[in-house]
Amino acid sequence: MKLAREVAAFMTRLGHEFDRPELLLRALTHPSISTPTRPDNQRLEFLGDRVLGLVMSEALLAADQTAREGQLAPRYNALVRKETCAEIAREIELGAVLKLGRSEMLSGGRRKMAILGDAMEAVIAAVYLDAGFNVVRDLILTLWGDRIAQVEADSRDAKTLLQEWAQARGMALPDYTEIDRSGPDHAPKFTIEVHVETGAAARATAGSKRQAEQQAASTLLAQLGVAE
């Protein structure tokens, strides 16, 4: 199968040469442009999520042989969450080769976190089906790189610390509320408020709900005198 130059260049950035390039082309096809003869990447995304989860579970167990499940779970979540997959996708410029419908292209789909994260999972599945588990495991470990070794710090984010602070005092979990959403669809701004049982509260605005929640939690921790 003859591939477009940009797709061939993407395989180089990815670090895998496909024997069955049709798998990669499917992984790059967003639902907004799929047809009966050109299926989208959603089924691959489903599989890729599970492959990534297994690889990261193995890696975390190997990296820390004494960690308890309660310690491993937040590290795992930090490594497989959609934001992390989107970060990897941006590093290998996956967005440049995505096949999107016109409306998604006009709304900045190549930069959207959810689209990039889903596509990264689909590409992982494509590599798995093309070359097997050992190859995709090595590829994932290479792409994720130092994130695995540094995940302990990343997993103890502001939201986690605020939750631990509340639980240690017998309080209900912090409550996050979307106060406002503004801006165009391709570049939205979310304002989130978090409050705890004591009545203390804080707000933050960011380009994603998760970022706004993290920033609001960080602000509230500072108000409470809790060091991150």
VENKA-V202058 format. One record per run of one state. SS is the DSSP state (A for helix, B for strand, O for the rest). FROM is the first residue (numbers start at 1). LEN is the number of residues. If there is no record, write none. Layout:
SS:FROM:LEN
SS:FROM:LEN
//
This chain:
O:1:4
A:5:10
O:15:6
A:21:7
O:28:1
B:29:1
O:30:1
A:31:3
O:34:1
B:35:1
O:36:2
B:38:1
O:39:3
A:42:22
O:64:5
A:69:12
O:81:1
A:82:10
O:92:2
A:94:4
O:98:1
B:99:1
O:100:2
A:102:5
O:107:2
A:109:3
O:112:1
A:113:19
O:132:1
A:133:15
O:148:3
A:151:5
O:156:2
A:158:11
O:169:6
B:175:8
O:183:2
A:185:3
O:188:1
B:189:7
O:196:5
B:201:6
O:207:2
A:209:16
O:225:4
//
